[in-house]
Amino acid sequence: MARDSKTLRTVLTTTLILLIGLLVLQALAYGVGFALDPESGVQEFGYEKPTAVGDLTVALVGLIGVGMLGTAALLSLAAVLVWRANPVGGSIAMVIGGVYVLAGLCALRAEWWWDAYFYSIAGTALIVLAASVRWARSEQREGSD
């Protein structure tokens, strides 16, 4: 029985860390581009290559880039903490998962279907996997008492 629960914890932890790794890469891919060159990032938000872009639009796209870089940093921190069996890592991952679900709902409202599906599914998977890892670790602690 203990061997099966250890295998389950290992599979859940590995899957969570792989998902976090994928999301870190995605956040870095968008964040670096938006932060370094926000003017060309404007077309990502459903606009054709604009001839003139307002300063506020460019500033907002740049802030989105900075936010994505912050998300990548927090996800990296969560992965390290999950790897070290610290329950705070799962909590951080669940909060970021909730933010991803909210981003998916905003994308749905804007009718950006691909983004809506990606963020909603990724956020839900992040929440479920992080909660599962925390549950498996709590079962391990209770079993050792």
Summary of the structure (lengths in Angstrom):
residues: 145
radius of gyration: 18.1
end to end distance: 15.5
largest distance: 66.9
contacts: 449
relative contact order: 0.15
helix: 88%
strand: 0%
